[in-house]
């Protein structure tokens, strides 16, 4: 595995996890530093970040197996 791939995979996973943490708090408490009152936008943001997290994790596992 190349160092560049490892750094990229780690950044994608870390960024997604950090943003999902903030969105999970918005879901639990209704707001967290910045609230999103529109349910559709909040749902799209959450789904998008989950897709990024799954993509980054799958790419990382594939790169490690290589």
N, C-alpha and C positions, 0 to 999 in steps of 0.2 A: 504494500500500500504506500502510495506517495504521501509525503508530508503535507502537500497542498490539499489533497483529498481529505486527509484527516482533519486539518484545520477547518476546511469548508464544511464538512459534515458536523463537526462539533459546534461551529457557529450557527448553523441552521437549527440544530437541536436545541441549543441554549437559547437562541432568540425566541423560538416557538414556545419553549417551556416558560420563559419569563413572561411573555405576553399572555399565555394561557393562565398563568397564576393571577395576573391582574383581572382577566376576564372572569375567572372563577369567583373572585371576590365581588365583582359587579353582579354576577348571578346570585350569590348568597345574600349580599347586603343591599343590592339595588344601585349602589354606587361605590366607587373606590378611587379617590383622587380625581378621576374623570368618569362620570356616569354616562351611560348610553340608554336613554329612555325608549328609543325605538326598538321594539322586539325584533323586527326583521333585520335591521342592520346588526344588532348584537348577535343574532343567530348566524348571519353570514360571516361575521368576523370570527366567531368561534369555530365554525366549520372550516373556514379557510386556514386558520392556524392549526387545527387538528390535521388537515391534509398536509400542511408543511411539516408538521412533526412526524407524521407517518412516513412521508417521503424521505426526510433526513435520516430517520432511524433505519429505514430499509436500505438506503444508499450506504450508510455506515456499515451495516451488517454485511452487505454485498462486498464492500471494499475490504473489510477485515477478512472475509473468506478467500479473497483473491490472493 
